Amino acid sequence: MKIVLAYSGGLDTSVLLSWLKETYQAEVIAFCANIGQEEELKGLEKKARQTGASQVYIDDLQEEFARDFIFPMIRAGAVYEGQYYLGTSIARPLIAKRMIEIARAEQADAIAHGATGKGNDQVRFELTAAALAPELEVIAPWRDERFRAQFPGRAEMIAYCEAKGIPVKATAKKPFSMDRNLLHISYEAGILEDPWFDAHDLKNREYFTTLSVFPEDAPDKPEFVTLDFERGDCVAVNGKKMTPLQVMKTLNKLGGKHGVGRVDMVENRYVGMKSRGVYETPGGAILHFAHRQMESLTMDREVMHLRDALIPRYAELVYYGYWFSPERLALQAFVEESQKNVTGTVRVKLYKGNLMVAGRKSPVSLYNPHLATMEADPTRAYNQSDATGFIRLNALRLKVAARVQRAESQPGK
């Protein structure tokens, strides 16, 4: 048997690699995706081979992540439950997709992941596999009673590694779990399981300031940034043409400096429970905000309102793991149609955790100052007298309903 394992080199995946090889009598191929987590990859291949991997793939997927996953989601304006920018959610289908490509190239029988049985990631990995490679088996050790019985905690994992000669750097357990990529970093579990715990107390600077500072520590002087859009995509920052990856890296630095994009929320997991998460999404927050400002100038009212009604469902599909589902692809087609004229420039003011629009312009703007003016309209394109009939017709059903209700409340009159 041959298995492709999502591998990071940490304690959990090191144990998983050896356990899979031993339990399934399998050849295990280790795969690590670089999606902007900036974790140290030096020596990872050697470590994986020492742990028992027959082959090791370490792939830089950052450009693909930004271009084909983050940017389409930004064009949709997707935010889960009004706060979460979907940083972890949007990364999982890309990782699973690449695992499947490797599995096919290596003629593997299965893919394996280290997601727990209580989280969303297991669903995201496995729904992607179902959509792209239904013939592949998916192995989830944390849902295997044999694995949980053997490793009820970290102490047993460390002892296992020592006995097997697996090179792991065993450190004290972190007070929370972290996941980082190009779009964000998330913190959950541990000390954050108490929703009353203040993650933004200044004494917690060392914990929750990986990508951004606390607003209190941001510069006292605001900074302005301009974003140029073409058909819904940011193509330049401060006048400099950039790829999607360069846009994300540049905006992450700018947003992080000013403490924007920080979120602390209790969210509804797909598996049925509520969980508390703390997120830093500095570049993504700027991009979402500026994109909406560009749409306000260039998008038709009815198209925008229809899009806004559909996008909560789109955000759910991303969060739940249905990136490759037919319904998400259908919604994306609508999104692309809506973005044809979302072109122009937005100027944003960054100041102590805040995002403020400081200007917007577009060669295809639908804003007409002659129509909107409170002064005399030289073009006479809008006759205010026309509003009388407009209001009368729209009020007709309200007047009819009011008369009926009055009659019902005053029987016999």
Kinemage of the C-alpha trace (Angstrom):
@kinemage 1
@onewidth
@group {chain A} dominant
@subgroup {mainchain}
@vectorlist {calphas} color= white
{ca met a 1} P 0.000 0.000 0.000
{ca lys a 2} L 1.160 3.542 -0.753
{ca ile a 3} L -0.080 6.598 1.214
{ca val a 4} L 0.460 10.344 0.672
{ca leu a 5} L 0.541 12.132 4.037
{ca ala a 6} L 0.096 15.869 4.678
{ca tyr a 7} L 3.295 16.418 6.677
{ca ser a 8} L 4.641 19.416 8.599
{ca gly a 9} L 7.507 17.838 10.510
{ca gly a 10} L 5.978 18.539 13.901
{ca leu a 11} L 5.287 16.026 16.639
{ca asp a 12} L 1.835 14.971 15.389
{ca thr a 13} L 2.696 14.364 11.750
{ca ser a 14} L 6.002 12.722 12.657
{ca val a 15} L 4.111 10.202 14.770
{ca leu a 16} L 1.490 9.801 12.038
{ca leu a 17} L 4.098 9.038 9.398
{ca ser a 18} L 5.673 6.257 11.437
{ca trp a 19} L 2.318 4.923 12.676
{ca leu a 20} L 0.864 4.728 9.170
{ca lys a 21} L 3.910 2.903 7.869
{ca glu a 22} L 3.796 0.454 10.762
{ca thr a 23} L 0.028 -0.083 11.005
{ca tyr a 24} L -0.750 -0.327 7.297
{ca gln a 25} L 2.575 -1.875 6.276
{ca ala a 26} L 2.651 0.949 3.775
{ca glu a 27} L 5.038 3.104 1.823
{ca val a 28} L 4.438 6.672 3.017
{ca ile a 29} L 5.114 9.741 0.874
{ca ala a 30} L 5.398 12.964 2.863
{ca phe a 31} L 3.973 16.168 1.384
{ca cys a 32} L 4.459 19.675 2.761
{ca ala a 33} L 2.797 22.699 1.137
{ca asn a 34} L 4.389 26.116 1.439
{ca ile a 35} L 1.366 28.436 1.388
{ca gly a 36} L 3.010 31.361 3.148
{ca gln a 37} L 3.307 30.023 6.667
{ca glu a 38} L 7.004 30.996 6.649
{ca glu a 39} L 7.841 28.104 8.885
{ca glu a 40} L 11.373 26.799 8.718
{ca leu a 41} L 11.529 24.180 5.953
{ca lys a 42} L 15.259 23.626 6.178
{ca gly a 43} L 16.045 20.014 7.003
{ca leu a 44} L 12.420 18.907 6.579
{ca glu a 45} L 13.159 16.430 3.802
{ca lys a 46} L 15.942 14.795 5.787
{ca lys a 47} L 13.730 14.581 8.848
{ca ala a 48} L 10.868 12.997 6.916
{ca arg a 49} L 13.173 10.374 5.434
{ca gln a 50} L 14.644 9.605 8.846
{ca thr a 51} L 11.099 9.104 10.107
{ca gly a 52} L 10.415 6.607 7.347
{ca ala a 53} L 9.129 8.509 4.309
{ca ser a 54} L 10.009 6.888 0.990
{ca gln a 55} L 9.672 10.202 -0.839
{ca val a 56} L 9.223 13.835 0.173
{ca tyr a 57} L 7.461 16.629 -1.703
{ca ile a 58} L 7.950 20.214 -0.514
{ca asp a 59} L 6.000 22.435 -2.909
{ca asp a 60} L 5.775 26.210 -3.020
{ca leu a 61} L 2.083 26.855 -3.723
{ca gln a 62} L 1.977 30.512 -2.681
{ca glu a 63} L 1.334 32.017 -6.108
{ca glu a 64} L -1.374 29.480 -6.908
{ca phe a 65} L -2.920 30.048 -3.485
{ca ala a 66} L -3.140 33.801 -4.009
{ca arg a 67} L -4.213 33.682 -7.674
{ca asp a 68} L -6.648 30.755 -7.788
{ca phe a 69} L -8.048 30.631 -4.257
{ca ile a 70} L -7.705 33.904 -2.314
{ca phe a 71} L -8.450 36.300 -5.188
{ca pro a 72} L -11.601 34.513 -6.464
{ca met a 73} L -12.903 34.535 -2.885
{ca ile a 74} L -12.120 38.253 -2.534
{ca arg a 75} L -13.995 38.933 -5.785
{ca ala a 76} L -16.989 37.258 -4.149
{ca gly a 77} L -16.637 39.379 -0.998
{ca ala a 78} L -16.967 36.235 1.119
{ca val a 79} L -16.769 36.590 4.911
{ca tyr a 80} L -18.121 33.848 7.199
{ca glu a 81} L -20.639 34.978 9.822
{ca gly a 82} L -19.766 38.595 9.145
{ca gln a 83} L -16.272 38.416 10.656
{ca tyr a 84} L -14.081 35.508 9.555
{ca tyr a 85} L -12.048 36.045 6.380
{ca leu a 86} L -11.787 32.263 5.800
{ca gly a 87} L -7.998 32.065 5.918
{ca thr a 88} L -7.710 28.416 6.988
{ca ser a 89} L -10.840 27.341 5.127
{ca ile a 90} L -9.609 28.478 1.711
{ca ala a 91} L -6.179 26.836 2.133
{ca arg a 92} L -7.411 23.288 2.711
{ca pro a 93} L -8.817 22.583 -0.776
{ca leu a 94} L -5.515 23.650 -2.324
{ca ile a 95} L -3.494 21.353 -0.051
{ca ala a 96} L -5.858 18.445 -0.699
{ca lys a 97} L -5.804 19.111 -4.453
{ca arg a 98} L -2.010 18.916 -4.539
{ca met a 99} L -2.017 15.760 -2.396
{ca ile a 100} L -4.336 14.142 -4.922
{ca glu a 101} L -2.072 15.163 -7.818
{ca ile a 102} L 0.887 13.564 -6.050
{ca ala a 103} L -1.121 10.458 -5.218
{ca arg a 104} L -2.024 10.001 -8.869
{ca ala a 105} L 1.510 10.647 -10.076
{ca glu a 106} L 2.878 8.138 -7.551
{ca gln a 107} L 0.002 5.682 -8.066
{ca ala a 108} L -0.814 5.816 -4.359
{ca asp a 109} L -3.794 4.056 -2.835
{ca ala a 110} L -4.700 6.650 -0.210
{ca ile a 111} L -4.098 10.097 1.235
{ca ala a 112} L -3.887 10.811 4.969
{ca his a 113} L -4.255 13.900 7.136
{ca gly a 114} L -3.792 14.757 10.787
{ca ala a 115} L -6.998 16.734 11.313
{ca thr a 116} L -8.877 15.910 14.493
{ca gly a 117} L -12.353 14.432 14.608
{ca lys a 118} L -13.796 17.586 16.197
{ca gly a 119} L -12.667 20.146 13.636
{ca asn a 120} L -13.648 21.486 10.244
{ca asp a 121} L -10.422 20.551 8.442
{ca gln a 122} L -11.234 16.855 8.253
{ca val a 123} L -14.390 17.753 6.325
{ca arg a 124} L -12.552 20.130 3.997
{ca phe a 125} L -9.829 17.623 3.128
{ca glu a 126} L -12.225 14.787 2.559
{ca leu a 127} L -14.877 16.679 0.604
{ca thr a 128} L -12.135 17.888 -1.733
{ca ala a 129} L -10.969 14.297 -2.179
{ca ala a 130} L -14.539 13.185 -2.836
{ca ala a 131} L -14.949 15.842 -5.526
{ca leu a 132} L -11.592 15.356 -7.251
{ca ala a 133} L -10.607 11.725 -6.627
{ca pro a 134} L -13.469 9.566 -5.325
{ca glu a 135} L -11.433 6.444 -5.999
{ca leu a 136} L -8.810 7.378 -3.381
{ca glu a 137} L -9.091 6.146 0.203
{ca val a 138} L -8.766 8.828 2.875
{ca ile a 139} L -7.131 7.837 6.164
{ca ala a 140} L -7.830 9.955 9.248
{ca pro a 141} L -5.842 8.471 12.163
{ca trp a 142} L -7.420 10.752 14.770
{ca arg a 143} L -10.741 9.074 14.016
{ca asp a 144} L -9.178 5.621 14.383
{ca glu a 145} L -9.711 4.147 17.850
{ca arg a 146} L -6.417 2.254 17.589
{ca phe a 147} L -4.513 5.513 17.174
{ca arg a 148} L -6.347 7.335 19.961
{ca ala a 149} L -5.859 4.420 22.332
{ca gln a 150} L -2.134 4.370 21.647
{ca phe a 151} L -1.704 8.161 21.831
{ca pro a 152} L -4.088 9.718 24.358
{ca gly a 153} L -1.693 12.649 24.851
{ca arg a 154} L 1.576 14.315 23.913
{ca ala a 155} L 3.584 12.391 26.509
{ca glu a 156} L 2.820 9.105 24.730
{ca met a 157} L 3.738 10.676 21.387
{ca ile a 158} L 7.084 11.921 22.687
{ca ala a 159} L 7.850 8.525 24.226
{ca tyr a 160} L 6.952 6.842 20.928
{ca cys a 161} L 9.328 9.119 19.005
{ca glu a 162} L 12.127 8.470 21.467
{ca ala a 163} L 11.625 4.725 21.189
{ca lys a 164} L 11.563 4.859 17.387
{ca gly a 165} L 14.459 7.297 17.086
{ca ile a 166} L 12.236 9.850 15.367
{ca pro a 167} L 13.877 13.302 15.430
{ca val a 168} L 11.339 15.676 16.968
{ca lys a 169} L 11.889 18.833 18.916
{ca ala a 170} L 9.584 18.192 21.867
{ca thr a 171} L 8.738 21.426 23.642
{ca ala a 172} L 6.207 22.371 26.265
{ca lys a 173} L 2.684 22.502 24.942
{ca lys a 174} L 1.689 25.872 23.563
{ca pro a 175} L -1.249 27.522 25.348
{ca phe a 176} L -3.194 27.461 22.047
{ca ser a 177} L -3.156 26.040 18.518
{ca met a 178} L -1.961 28.102 15.533
{ca asp a 179} L -2.386 27.896 11.771
{ca arg a 180} L -0.621 30.351 9.487
{ca asn a 181} L -0.669 31.014 5.764
{ca leu a 182} L -0.506 33.846 3.257
{ca leu a 183} L -3.984 35.152 4.140
{ca his a 184} L -3.982 34.964 7.941
{ca ile a 185} L -2.937 33.333 11.169
{ca ser a 186} L -5.466 31.716 13.504
{ca tyr a 187} L -5.293 30.925 17.199
{ca glu a 188} L -7.698 28.571 18.944
{ca ala a 189} L -8.036 26.043 21.774
{ca gly a 190} L -6.045 26.092 25.027
{ca ile a 191} L -6.393 29.364 26.914
{ca leu a 192} L -8.791 30.660 24.255
{ca glu a 193} L -11.441 28.088 25.137
{ca asp a 194} L -12.670 30.549 27.767
{ca pro a 195} L -14.635 33.144 25.734
{ca trp a 196} L -14.188 35.639 28.588
{ca phe a 197} L -10.394 35.547 28.198
{ca asp a 198} L -9.191 38.849 26.710
{ca ala a 199} L -6.815 37.974 23.886
{ca his a 200} L -6.221 41.670 23.194
{ca asp a 201} L -5.066 42.567 26.668
{ca leu a 202} L -1.711 44.283 26.210
{ca lys a 203} L -0.010 41.694 28.407
{ca asn a 204} L -0.728 39.145 25.650
{ca arg a 205} L 1.418 40.917 23.037
{ca glu a 206} L 3.801 37.965 22.868
{ca tyr a 207} L 0.986 35.579 21.948
{ca phe a 208} L -1.267 37.261 19.403
{ca thr a 209} L 0.927 39.592 17.355
{ca thr a 210} L 2.459 37.351 14.710
{ca leu a 211} L 1.240 39.304 11.670
{ca ser a 212} L 0.039 42.555 13.228
{ca val a 213} L 0.493 44.802 16.230
{ca phe a 214} L -2.208 45.661 18.730
{ca pro a 215} L -3.898 48.933 17.686
{ca glu a 216} L -2.486 50.597 20.821
{ca asp a 217} L 1.008 49.854 19.528
{ca ala a 218} L 0.370 51.058 15.969
{ca pro a 219} L 1.915 54.326 14.719
{ca asp a 220} L 0.321 57.564 15.882
{ca lys a 221} L 0.349 58.854 12.301
{ca pro a 222} L -2.040 57.429 9.687
{ca glu a 223} L -0.806 55.972 6.422
{ca phe a 224} L -2.510 56.035 3.031
{ca val a 225} L -2.419 53.200 0.512
{ca thr a 226} L -3.890 53.089 -2.994
{ca leu a 227} L -5.144 49.901 -4.619
{ca asp a 228} L -5.786 49.619 -8.360
{ca phe a 229} L -8.439 47.112 -9.455
{ca glu a 230} L -9.147 45.469 -12.782
{ca arg a 231} L -12.295 43.336 -13.095
{ca gly a 232} L -12.398 42.832 -9.337
{ca asp a 233} L -8.723 41.957 -8.823
{ca cys a 234} L -6.141 44.195 -7.167
{ca val a 235} L -3.348 44.589 -9.748
{ca ala a 236} L -1.262 47.370 -8.175
{ca val a 237} L -0.499 48.819 -4.750
{ca asn a 238} L 0.623 52.449 -4.463
{ca gly a 239} L 0.937 52.553 -8.241
{ca lys a 240} L 3.236 49.545 -8.502
{ca lys a 241} L 2.035 46.614 -10.625
{ca met a 242} L 2.003 43.362 -8.646
{ca thr a 243} L 1.067 39.700 -8.906
{ca pro a 244} L -1.587 38.395 -6.498
{ca leu a 245} L 1.172 36.987 -4.283
{ca gln a 246} L 3.007 40.315 -4.202
{ca val a 247} L -0.250 42.118 -3.399
{ca met a 248} L -0.875 39.854 -0.411
{ca lys a 249} L 2.663 40.190 0.957
{ca thr a 250} L 2.673 43.968 0.542
{ca leu a 251} L -0.731 44.489 2.140
{ca asn a 252} L 0.107 42.113 4.993
{ca lys a 253} L 3.052 44.318 5.928
{ca leu a 254} L 1.084 47.539 5.656
{ca gly a 255} L -1.928 46.221 7.518
{ca gly a 256} L 0.172 44.517 10.165
{ca lys a 257} L 2.034 47.742 10.873
{ca his a 258} L -1.251 49.511 11.657
{ca gly a 259} L -2.993 46.655 13.491
{ca val a 260} L -5.869 46.163 11.042
{ca gly a 261} L -7.712 42.914 10.385
{ca arg a 262} L -7.750 41.589 13.942
{ca val a 263} L -10.802 39.460 14.797
{ca asp a 264} L -11.905 37.648 17.956
{ca met a 265} L -15.096 35.653 17.445
{ca val a 266} L -17.165 32.676 18.513
{ca glu a 267} L -18.087 30.851 15.315
{ca asn a 268} L -20.285 27.933 14.360
{ca arg a 269} L -18.269 24.947 13.166
{ca tyr a 270} L -19.725 22.744 10.446
{ca val a 271} L -19.447 19.692 12.718
{ca gly a 272} L -22.011 21.204 15.080
{ca met a 273} L -20.212 22.984 17.925
{ca lys a 274} L -19.309 26.577 18.618
{ca ser a 275} L -15.617 27.459 18.860
{ca arg a 276} L -13.703 30.600 19.715
{ca gly a 277} L -11.032 31.837 17.345
{ca val a 278} L -8.645 34.785 17.236
{ca tyr a 279} L -7.454 35.842 13.793
{ca glu a 280} L -4.978 38.226 12.224
{ca thr a 281} L -5.784 39.009 8.575
{ca pro a 282} L -4.095 42.352 7.870
{ca gly a 283} L -3.738 42.204 4.079
{ca gly a 284} L -7.010 40.389 3.522
{ca ala a 285} L -8.917 42.984 5.549
{ca ile a 286} L -7.530 45.835 3.432
{ca leu a 287} L -8.289 43.960 0.229
{ca his a 288} L -11.876 43.153 1.248
{ca phe a 289} L -12.535 46.738 2.322
{ca ala a 290} L -11.044 48.362 -0.769
{ca his a 291} L -12.770 45.901 -3.085
{ca arg a 292} L -16.162 46.779 -1.603
{ca gln a 293} L -15.436 50.474 -2.033
{ca met a 294} L -14.590 49.870 -5.691
{ca glu a 295} L -17.832 47.960 -6.154
{ca ser a 296} L -19.855 50.792 -4.584
{ca leu a 297} L -18.764 53.031 -7.462
{ca thr a 298} L -18.976 50.586 -10.360
{ca met a 299} L -21.526 47.842 -9.654
{ca asp a 300} L -25.188 48.036 -10.595
{ca arg a 301} L -27.538 48.255 -7.605
{ca glu a 302} L -29.607 45.165 -8.369
{ca val a 303} L -26.526 43.074 -9.201
{ca met a 304} L -24.932 44.129 -5.914
{ca his a 305} L -28.019 43.336 -3.872
{ca leu a 306} L -28.420 39.941 -5.518
{ca arg a 307} L -24.727 39.203 -4.951
{ca asp a 308} L -25.007 40.269 -1.320
{ca ala a 309} L -27.953 37.912 -0.830
{ca leu a 310} L -26.037 34.958 -2.283
{ca ile a 311} L -22.600 35.470 -0.772
{ca pro a 312} L -23.356 34.319 2.792
{ca arg a 313} L -24.096 30.959 1.180
{ca tyr a 314} L -20.830 31.187 -0.787
{ca ala a 315} L -18.933 31.867 2.454
{ca glu a 316} L -20.581 28.848 4.061
{ca leu a 317} L -19.512 26.654 1.141
{ca val a 318} L -15.888 27.756 1.577
{ca tyr a 319} L -16.024 27.310 5.348
{ca tyr a 320} L -17.665 23.893 5.125
{ca gly a 321} L -15.235 22.575 2.497
{ca tyr a 322} L -17.298 22.649 -0.709
{ca trp a 323} L -14.804 24.654 -2.791
{ca phe a 324} L -14.969 22.156 -5.661
{ca ser a 325} L -18.727 21.622 -5.442
{ca pro a 326} L -20.989 22.423 -8.404
{ca glu a 327} L -22.920 25.003 -6.371
{ca arg a 328} L -19.783 26.988 -5.463
{ca leu a 329} L -18.636 26.900 -9.090
{ca ala a 330} L -22.066 28.126 -10.200
{ca leu a 331} L -21.938 30.992 -7.698
{ca gln a 332} L -18.414 31.824 -8.868
{ca ala a 333} L -19.698 32.185 -12.444
{ca phe a 334} L -22.202 34.767 -11.194
{ca val a 335} L -19.432 36.521 -9.252
{ca glu a 336} L -17.210 36.756 -12.354
{ca glu a 337} L -20.069 38.307 -14.345
{ca ser a 338} L -20.632 40.841 -11.560
{ca gln a 339} L -16.968 41.883 -11.564
{ca lys a 340} L -16.626 42.895 -15.223
{ca asn a 341} L -16.694 46.625 -14.457
{ca val a 342} L -15.093 46.601 -11.000
{ca thr a 343} L -12.144 48.630 -12.222
{ca gly a 344} L -10.511 51.729 -10.801
{ca thr a 345} L -8.554 53.010 -7.808
{ca val a 346} L -9.336 53.157 -4.086
{ca arg a 347} L -7.367 55.121 -1.496
{ca val a 348} L -7.509 53.730 2.030
{ca lys a 349} L -6.437 55.342 5.289
{ca leu a 350} L -4.865 53.007 7.864
{ca tyr a 351} L -4.874 54.159 11.460
{ca lys a 352} L -4.683 52.198 14.716
{ca gly a 353} L -6.685 49.181 13.644
{ca asn a 354} L -9.099 51.173 11.496
{ca leu a 355} L -9.752 51.161 7.755
{ca met a 356} L -11.238 54.340 6.275
{ca val a 357} L -11.891 55.173 2.645
{ca ala a 358} L -10.044 58.300 1.527
{ca gly a 359} L -11.102 58.353 -2.123
{ca arg a 360} L -12.294 56.251 -5.047
{ca lys a 361} L -12.346 56.761 -8.799
{ca ser a 362} L -13.072 54.691 -11.890
{ca pro a 363} L -13.167 55.112 -15.661
{ca val a 364} L -16.414 53.089 -15.614
{ca ser a 365} L -18.003 54.738 -12.582
{ca leu a 366} L -21.788 54.608 -12.336
{ca tyr a 367} L -21.767 57.585 -10.019
{ca asn a 368} L -23.093 60.702 -11.772
{ca pro a 369} L -22.546 63.902 -9.789
{ca his a 370} L -25.141 65.728 -11.912
{ca leu a 371} L -27.798 63.223 -10.869
{ca ala a 372} L -26.740 63.071 -7.219
{ca thr a 373} L -26.292 66.824 -6.689
{ca met a 374} L -28.558 68.751 -4.329
{ca glu a 375} L -28.037 71.765 -6.587
{ca ala a 376} L -29.724 72.441 -9.899
{ca asp a 377} L -29.147 69.641 -12.428
{ca pro a 378} L -27.833 71.228 -15.637
{ca thr a 379} L -28.520 68.039 -17.612
{ca arg a 380} L -32.164 67.796 -16.397
{ca ala a 381} L -31.754 64.009 -16.500
{ca tyr a 382} L -33.778 63.649 -13.298
{ca asn a 383} L -37.114 65.379 -12.931
{ca gln a 384} L -37.990 65.526 -9.255
{ca ser a 385} L -41.665 65.724 -10.096
{ca asp a 386} L -41.471 62.160 -11.433
{ca ala a 387} L -40.934 60.939 -7.875
{ca thr a 388} L -44.568 61.772 -7.034
{ca gly a 389} L -45.957 59.030 -9.263
{ca phe a 390} L -43.134 56.663 -8.270
{ca ile a 391} L -44.013 57.019 -4.593
{ca arg a 392} L -47.775 56.845 -5.238
{ca leu a 393} L -47.470 53.522 -7.099
{ca asn a 394} L -45.143 51.982 -4.522
{ca ala a 395} L -47.364 53.141 -1.673
{ca leu a 396} L -50.508 51.673 -3.213
{ca arg a 397} L -50.206 48.212 -1.667
{ca leu a 398} L -49.381 49.720 1.736
{ca lys a 399} L -52.517 51.866 1.650
{ca val a 400} L -54.675 48.900 0.653
{ca ala a 401} L -53.237 46.775 3.481
{ca ala a 402} L -53.725 49.588 5.982
{ca arg a 403} L -57.401 49.946 5.057
{ca val a 404} L -57.966 46.196 5.394
{ca gln a 405} L -56.291 46.105 8.816
{ca arg a 406} L -58.330 49.082 10.006
{ca ala a 407} L -61.552 47.417 8.903
{ca glu a 408} L -60.657 44.202 10.726
{ca ser a 409} L -59.846 46.084 13.940
{ca gln a 410} L -63.126 48.027 13.817
{ca pro a 411} L -65.803 45.427 12.956
{ca gly a 412} L -69.315 46.745 12.306
{ca lys a 413} L -68.155 50.208 11.287
